[in-house]
């Protein structure tokens, strides 16, 4: 296995782990303010709802494919391909865009300070997509 192949798998591994970790962080927050002297209780929600489940599933599937490819070693695995990781990254990106639009449409502006899980999911999806692109660009033997 050449250095380019290892590098793109490392990027996918890091991205998938970030996507999994993002599911347990807050994705939205509201309340905690005072309106006309009345305190509004703060509420928040984690990413394991709606599109976050799709992101979580894509990350777990990427980790499973990486693990099977690693166990198979030099004989390879047909699904351990940059094209498959690109599809998983695009599925994660579509779910992330839908969830961000969904939160924005109900009035929760997803800022990184108020939704660190959403920001970490975006970083994870970007790493998976960049890793898949690097794998597609690396020369084949």
C-alpha positions as CSV (number, residue, x, y, z in Angstrom):
1,X,0.0,0.0,0.0
2,X,1.5,3.3,-1.0
3,X,1.6,6.5,1.1
4,X,-1.2,8.2,-0.8
5,X,-3.6,5.3,-0.1
6,X,-2.8,5.4,3.6
7,X,-3.2,9.1,3.8
8,X,-6.6,9.2,2.3
9,X,-7.8,6.4,4.7
10,X,-6.4,8.4,7.6
11,X,-8.4,11.4,6.5
12,X,-11.6,9.3,6.2
13,X,-10.9,7.8,9.6
14,X,-10.6,11.2,11.3
15,X,-13.6,12.5,9.5
16,X,-15.8,9.5,10.4
17,X,-14.7,9.8,14.1
18,X,-15.6,13.5,14.0
19,X,-19.0,12.8,12.5
20,X,-19.7,10.2,15.2
21,X,-18.5,12.5,18.0
22,X,-20.7,15.3,16.7
23,X,-23.8,13.3,17.4
24,X,-23.3,13.7,21.1
25,X,-22.7,17.4,21.1
26,X,-25.5,20.1,21.1
27,X,-26.7,20.9,17.6
28,X,-29.2,23.7,18.7
29,X,-29.8,25.8,21.7
30,X,-32.7,28.2,22.6
31,X,-33.8,30.1,25.6
32,X,-31.8,31.0,28.6
33,X,-32.7,34.7,28.1
34,X,-34.9,37.0,30.0
35,X,-38.0,38.3,28.2
36,X,-39.9,41.2,29.9
37,X,-38.3,40.1,33.2
38,X,-39.3,36.5,32.9
39,X,-36.5,33.9,32.5
40,X,-37.0,31.6,29.5
41,X,-35.6,28.1,30.3
42,X,-32.7,27.0,28.1
43,X,-33.2,24.0,25.9
44,X,-30.8,22.2,23.6
45,X,-30.7,19.1,21.4
46,X,-28.0,16.7,20.3
47,X,-27.4,15.5,16.8
48,X,-28.9,12.1,17.1
49,X,-32.2,13.2,15.6
50,X,-33.3,13.8,12.1
51,X,-30.5,14.1,9.6
52,X,-28.0,13.5,12.3
53,X,-28.9,9.8,12.3
54,X,-28.0,9.6,8.6
55,X,-24.6,11.3,9.3
56,X,-24.0,8.9,12.2
57,X,-24.9,5.9,10.0
58,X,-22.7,7.1,7.1
59,X,-19.8,7.5,9.6
60,X,-20.3,4.0,11.1
61,X,-20.5,2.5,7.7
62,X,-17.2,4.2,6.7
63,X,-15.5,2.9,9.8
64,X,-16.8,-0.7,9.1
65,X,-15.5,-0.5,5.5
66,X,-12.1,0.9,6.6
67,X,-11.9,-1.9,9.2
68,X,-12.8,-4.7,6.7
69,X,-10.3,-3.2,4.2
70,X,-7.6,-3.2,6.9
71,X,-8.3,-6.8,8.0
72,X,-8.2,-8.0,4.4
73,X,-4.8,-6.3,3.9
74,X,-3.1,-6.5,0.6
75,X,-5.8,-8.6,-1.0
76,X,-8.2,-5.7,-0.8
77,X,-11.9,-5.3,-0.5
78,X,-14.1,-4.3,-3.3
79,X,-16.0,-1.8,-1.2
80,X,-12.8,-0.2,0.2
81,X,-12.7,2.3,-2.6
82,X,-12.5,6.1,-2.7
83,X,-15.7,6.1,-4.8
84,X,-17.6,4.4,-2.0
85,X,-16.2,6.9,0.6
86,X,-17.1,9.7,-1.8
87,X,-20.7,8.5,-1.9
88,X,-20.8,8.2,1.9
89,X,-19.4,11.7,2.2
90,X,-22.0,13.1,-0.2
91,X,-24.8,11.4,1.8
92,X,-23.4,12.9,5.0
93,X,-23.2,16.3,3.3
94,X,-26.8,16.1,2.0
95,X,-28.0,15.1,5.5
96,X,-26.0,17.9,7.1
97,X,-27.3,20.5,4.7
98,X,-30.9,19.3,5.3
99,X,-30.5,19.4,9.1
100,X,-28.9,22.9,9.0
101,X,-31.8,24.1,6.8
102,X,-34.3,22.5,9.1
103,X,-32.8,24.2,12.1
104,X,-32.5,27.5,10.3
105,X,-36.2,27.4,9.1
106,X,-37.5,27.1,12.6
107,X,-35.5,30.0,13.9
108,X,-32.4,28.3,15.3
109,X,-29.5,30.0,13.6
110,X,-26.8,27.3,13.7
111,X,-23.7,29.3,14.8
112,X,-20.6,27.3,15.9
113,X,-20.8,28.8,19.4
114,X,-24.4,27.6,19.9
115,X,-24.1,24.4,17.9
116,X,-20.7,22.8,18.3
117,X,-22.0,19.4,17.1
118,X,-23.2,20.9,13.8
119,X,-19.8,22.5,13.3
120,X,-17.9,19.3,14.1
121,X,-20.2,17.3,11.7
122,X,-19.3,19.8,9.0
123,X,-15.6,19.3,9.7
124,X,-16.0,15.5,9.7
125,X,-18.0,15.5,6.4
126,X,-15.4,17.8,4.8
127,X,-12.5,15.5,5.9
128,X,-14.3,12.5,4.5
129,X,-14.9,14.3,1.2
130,X,-11.3,15.6,1.1
131,X,-10.0,12.1,1.9
132,X,-12.1,10.5,-0.9
133,X,-10.9,13.1,-3.3
134,X,-7.3,12.5,-2.3
135,X,-7.8,8.8,-2.8
136,X,-9.2,9.4,-6.3
137,X,-6.3,11.6,-7.2
138,X,-3.6,9.3,-5.9
139,X,-1.8,7.3,-8.6
140,X,-2.7,3.6,-8.9
141,X,0.0,0.9,-9.2
